[in-house]
């Protein structure tokens, strides 16, 4: 890829991340200090950075616990940061969830709970429903991750098997709860972020069963039997949530707008396809490639959202590299097209890269490295293909998570 194009694409990604920086995002949304204690809870891949930012901003004593993914920690003084597995829960997640429940014990109506919630919290908060075990929750997550179902369907299902999702985490506390949420879901429904541990959702068993049928999800027999009679989660109208507030403090829309402004300042006409695109990653990559091949140059095409990958093999990769490999195959041989697709949390799937870069010469470079790009796509092995050509985009943990970021440069402005 041309160095100038790579530099520009990287600057757009950085602008998107800066727009969701916890320190800036939290500041306008802090509640007034309570008469009693202030307790902080949280979960997600950016929860530790949110906690560290809150400590800088908060005027008064506070305590609490948040859980984040292994390797995503941050230094804090008063809020304990625990780490657990993502995207499949582990025993550390069980212990961390218990620690959050402990932090919520013995509170009164005079106390305040600040909940810091962002993407990734669904697996980090491991709390199987009564009668189920951690192994059941792990099997559920693995099944859903391989299904290709959209995030809303997965959340409708997995909250039925949990003691923490769907508002259950804070349903029994008398304290006022203010949830400060960094949205990584299309549409920015706060009840969908991290499966809504502090925000109830109206869906129940009927919707979960419908999602299983619609997406042909083969639940393990034990879980299928449980779902048939699973108790209903608390409803949004439940008096337990009457005093609570929910504030979405950062989102994909805000981050894409920041990237667009950065590009416009450099002379690029910008086309925004939307911040809530969903669907199979490879299909969207092909569609965007067709758009890029026919678009008028110069142009920057931006999009966000959350695609899915229906696993057909056990290759390495994530939804952004899968998208980009399909994109690269469709623009094979084209000139003047440079693209970046990356996850804003810094991790694409379960690998160590945020995403990758691609041009019309990428497919040829993969073939020159001894890999058939069509085979890599069929085997869900996009990471290996891009690694072989040195095209991976590696950022490390960014401290936030507003979902996928996709930028396609076509030509150059004059």
DRENDRENMI-943073 format. One line per field, with one value per residue (C-alpha): residue number from 0; x, y, z. Coordinates in steps of 0.5 Angstrom, whole numbers. Example, Ala and Ser with C-alpha at 12.3 -4.5 7.8 and 13.67 -1.06 7.14 Angstrom:
// residues 2
k	0  1
xx	25  27
yy	-9  -2
zz	16  14
END
This chain:
// residues 414
k	0  1  2  3  4  5  6  7  8  9  10  11  12  13  14  15  16  17  18  19  20  21  22  23  24  25  26  27  28  29  30  31  32  33  34  35  36  37  38  39  40  41  42  43  44  45  46  47  48  49  50  51  52  53  54  55  56  57  58  59  60  61  62  63  64  65  66  67  68  69  70  71  72  73  74  75  76  77  78  79  80  81  82  83  84  85  86  87  88  89  90  91  92  93  94  95  96  97  98  99  100  101  102  103  104  105  106  107  108  109  110  111  112  113  114  115  116  117  118  119  120  121  122  123  124  125  126  127  128  129  130  131  132  133  134  135  136  137  138  139  140  141  142  143  144  145  146  147  148  149  150  151  152  153  154  155  156  157  158  159  160  161  162  163  164  165  166  167  168  169  170  171  172  173  174  175  176  177  178  179  180  181  182  183  184  185  186  187  188  189  190  191  192  193  194  195  196  197  198  199  200  201  202  203  204  205  206  207  208  209  210  211  212  213  214  215  216  217  218  219  220  221  222  223  224  225  226  227  228  229  230  231  232  233  234  235  236  237  238  239  240  241  242  243  244  245  246  247  248  249  250  251  252  253  254  255  256  257  258  259  260  261  262  263  264  265  266  267  268  269  270  271  272  273  274  275  276  277  278  279  280  281  282  283  284  285  286  287  288  289  290  291  292  293  294  295  296  297  298  299  300  301  302  303  304  305  306  307  308  309  310  311  312  313  314  315  316  317  318  319  320  321  322  323  324  325  326  327  328  329  330  331  332  333  334  335  336  337  338  339  340  341  342  343  344  345  346  347  348  349  350  351  352  353  354  355  356  357  358  359  360  361  362  363  364  365  366  367  368  369  370  371  372  373  374  375  376  377  378  379  380  381  382  383  384  385  386  387  388  389  390  391  392  393  394  395  396  397  398  399  400  401  402  403  404  405  406  407  408  409  410  411  412  413
xx	0  2  5  1  -5  -3  -2  -8  -12  -9  -10  -18  -18  -14  -19  -25  -22  -20  -28  -29  -24  -26  -24  -27  -33  -35  -34  -41  -45  -42  -48  -48  -45  -50  -51  -48  -43  -41  -40  -37  -38  -37  -35  -32  -26  -25  -28  -21  -20  -27  -25  -18  -22  -27  -22  -19  -26  -30  -30  -30  -29  -31  -30  -32  -30  -30  -28  -24  -21  -14  -9  -14  -12  -11  -8  -13  -12  -19  -23  -21  -19  -20  -19  -22  -23  -26  -30  -31  -32  -28  -27  -24  -30  -35  -30  -31  -38  -39  -34  -39  -45  -41  -39  -47  -49  -51  -52  -58  -62  -58  -52  -50  -48  -44  -44  -39  -41  -38  -37  -35  -38  -43  -37  -33  -39  -40  -46  -50  -57  -59  -58  -53  -46  -40  -39  -46  -45  -38  -42  -47  -42  -38  -45  -47  -40  -40  -48  -47  -53  -53  -52  -59  -61  -55  -57  -64  -62  -56  -59  -64  -59  -56  -56  -53  -56  -62  -62  -61  -54  -57  -64  -64  -60  -64  -59  -59  -56  -53  -50  -45  -45  -40  -44  -41  -48  -52  -57  -54  -59  -56  -60  -56  -49  -46  -53  -55  -53  -56  -61  -67  -70  -77  -75  -76  -77  -81  -76  -70  -74  -76  -68  -66  -71  -70  -62  -62  -58  -57  -57  -54  -59  -59  -59  -65  -69  -67  -70  -76  -78  -73  -76  -77  -72  -74  -78  -76  -83  -80  -80  -73  -71  -75  -69  -64  -61  -58  -53  -50  -43  -40  -42  -40  -44  -40  -33  -35  -37  -30  -26  -30  -28  -21  -22  -26  -20  -15  -19  -23  -30  -34  -39  -42  -46  -48  -46  -50  -49  -50  -49  -44  -37  -35  -42  -41  -34  -36  -41  -37  -32  -37  -38  -31  -30  -36  -35  -33  -26  -23  -28  -27  -33  -34  -38  -39  -43  -42  -42  -42  -38  -41  -35  -34  -27  -22  -18  -15  -18  -24  -30  -26  -20  -26  -29  -23  -20  -27  -26  -19  -21  -27  -22  -16  -12  -15  -11  -13  -16  -14  -18  -17  -22  -21  -24  -24  -22  -16  -17  -21  -24  -19  -12  -7  -9  -14  -15  -12  -10  -12  -11  -12  -6  -7  -10  -4  1  -3  -2  6  6  4  -3  -10  -14  -20  -18  -16  -23  -27  -23  -24  -17  -16  -11  -6  -7  -6  0  4  4  5  -2  -4  -6  -4  -6  -6  -12  -15  -19  -25  -30  -35  -35  -32  -29  -28  -25  -24  -20  -21  -16  -13  -16  -13
yy	0  7  10  16  12  8  14  18  12  11  18  17  11  15  21  16  13  20  22  16  17  16  22  26  22  21  29  32  26  25  25  29  26  23  24  17  13  12  5  4  -3  -4  -9  -9  -8  -1  -1  -1  6  8  7  11  17  17  17  23  27  25  30  26  19  12  5  -1  -6  -7  -13  -13  -17  -20  -15  -9  -7  0  3  6  8  6  2  -5  -8  -15  -19  -25  -28  -26  -28  -34  -34  -37  -38  -31  -28  -32  -29  -22  -22  -25  -19  -14  -17  -16  -9  -8  -11  -7  0  4  9  15  11  12  6  9  3  3  -1  -2  -8  -15  -15  -21  -26  -22  -22  -30  -32  -38  -38  -43  -50  -49  -49  -45  -50  -49  -42  -43  -48  -43  -37  -42  -44  -37  -34  -40  -38  -32  -29  -21  -18  -17  -24  -27  -22  -24  -31  -31  -26  -32  -36  -31  -28  -22  -20  -16  -12  -17  -14  -8  -11  -12  -6  0  5  10  7  11  7  11  7  6  3  -2  -4  -2  3  5  1  1  -5  -9  -7  -12  -16  -10  -12  -6  -4  -9  -11  -12  -19  -25  -33  -32  -28  -32  -38  -34  -32  -39  -42  -36  -37  -45  -45  -52  -51  -56  -61  -58  -51  -52  -56  -50  -45  -48  -46  -41  -35  -28  -23  -17  -12  -5  -3  -6  -1  -4  1  7  11  9  13  11  15  13  17  15  11  9  15  20  17  16  24  25  21  25  32  30  27  33  38  34  35  29  28  24  19  16  9  9  7  1  -4  -11  -18  -23  -20  -23  -21  -14  -14  -16  -11  -5  -7  -7  0  2  0  4  11  17  19  22  20  17  12  11  6  2  -3  -10  -15  -23  -29  -36  -40  -46  -48  -46  -41  -35  -28  -24  -20  -14  -18  -23  -17  -14  -21  -21  -14  -15  -21  -17  -11  -15  -12  -5  1  7  4  3  1  0  -5  -5  -6  0  -4  -6  -13  -17  -23  -27  -25  -19  -15  -9  -11  -10  -6  -8  -5  -8  -11  -15  -21  -22  -21  -26  -31  -29  -31  -38  -37  -38  -32  -36  -42  -37  -34  -41  -43  -37  -36  -28  -27  -32  -29  -21  -23  -27  -20  -15  -12  -13  -7  -7  -2  -6  -4  3  4  4  0  3  -3  -4  2  2  7  6  11  12  16  22  30  35
zz	0  -1  5  4  4  10  14  12  14  20  22  21  25  31  30  31  37  40  39  44  49  56  59  54  53  61  63  60  63  70  76  82  88  92  100  101  98  91  88  81  77  70  65  58  54  55  62  66  62  63  71  70  67  72  78  75  74  80  86  92  95  91  90  86  81  74  69  63  58  59  57  57  64  66  73  78  85  88  83  83  76  74  68  65  58  52  47  51  59  64  72  72  69  74  80  77  77  84  86  82  86  93  91  90  97  103  99  101  97  99  95  88  83  77  72  66  61  54  49  51  57  55  56  61  66  67  71  69  71  77  75  70  70  67  62  59  59  55  50  49  47  43  39  38  36  30  28  24  28  29  36  37  36  41  46  46  47  52  57  58  61  66  73  71  64  62  68  73  76  79  80  87  89  93  90  85  78  73  67  63  56  50  45  40  37  31  33  40  44  51  53  48  50  54  54  58  65  68  63  62  55  53  50  53  52  46  43  44  42  35  34  35  30  25  25  25  32  34  42  46  49  56  54  49  55  60  55  54  61  63  67  64  65  69  65  63  67  74  79  81  75  77  79  74  69  62  58  52  52  46  39  32  29  33  32  24  24  27  22  16  19  19  12  9  12  8  2  1  -1  4  3  10  9  16  23  24  18  19  16  14  13  7  3  6  3  -4  -4  -2  -7  -12  -10  -10  -17  -19  -15  -17  -15  -11  -5  2  4  11  15  22  25  27  22  23  21  20  22  17  19  24  21  24  24  25  22  20  16  13  10  8  4  1  -1  -4  -8  -11  -13  -15  -20  -19  -18  -14  -8  -1  5  12  16  24  30  35  41  38  37  31  33  38  35  36  31  30  23  16  10  3  -4  -11  -11  -4  -7  -12  -6  -2  -8  -8  -1  -3  0  -5  -2  -4  0  6  6  5  11  15  15  13  19  16  9  11  16  10  6  12  12  19  22  30  35  42  46  45  51  48  43  38  34  27  23  15  11  3  -1  -8  -12  -9  -9  -13
END
